[in-house]
Structures are given as structure tokens and as C-alpha cells.
Amino acid sequence: MSRNILYKDHTVEIGDCYLTIFKYYFPLATSKTIMFADIERVSLEDGTGAAQSWGLCTRYMNNWFPLDKKRKEKLTPKFIGVHVKGKKIIPSFTPEDPKKVINMINENFTEEGKRGVEYRMSQCGK
């Protein structure tokens, strides 16, 4: 399987056909990998009220936030929600550069981007 890393910070790694959210699962802080083919859509959300370091918060009840002790200190209170096909819980994370990350992911959801994802997925063996 090809694993070209396009972006990486302490919260997320984006490859050519996947994204991995670090420290996602409680209590072991293991990672969650989501293939681009399994993503319905992504959203950039206002993170005001999502300052806890791990888990659910009252303002965003369907969003699950991985462990991020720096979330309260981030200058731009934005997070990215990854809406996975057929799932109610929305994996969400607060990358260092939310605009760059959302643009990078959204490239895969335009018509041209979808063709690119199909090509990369064929290269990844899926």
C-alpha cells in the first residue's frame, strides 16, 4: 500500500488516500484511520465551545474529539468534522492549519479531485 504523506501535524496525518487522526480512541489514545473512499463530506466548523481536550462536548454532541491538550491555546478556534458514510459519530480534529487541511481534503471532493482519488485508490490497492 502506498503511504505518501501530504500533511502531518500533532493531530492528523493526511496521505494520498487516507487520513489518520492521532490519539483518537479513549483510553488508549490510539489512532483512527479513515480512507477517503469512506468519507461522505468534511466540514470546517467554528470551534468556540469545543475546548475540552478529549471526547464529546455539549455544543457538538455528535462530534468526537481526539486528545489534544493544545486545543484551548489555538489561535483559530476551528475544527474539521469528517462525516463518514453510514456513521452518526463525526470524527473531528483541530489541526495546526485548519484552512490548509480543509482545502487539501476538499480537493478530493471536486469532480477533478474525485478522479484523482479514484486513481490514487487504484494505486493503493483498494
Secondary structure by P-SEA (a helix, b strand, c coil): cbbbbcccccccccccccccccccccccbbbbbbbcccccbbbbbcccccccccccccccccbbbccccccccccccbbbbbbccccccccccccccaaaaaaaaaccccaaaaaaaaaaaaaacc
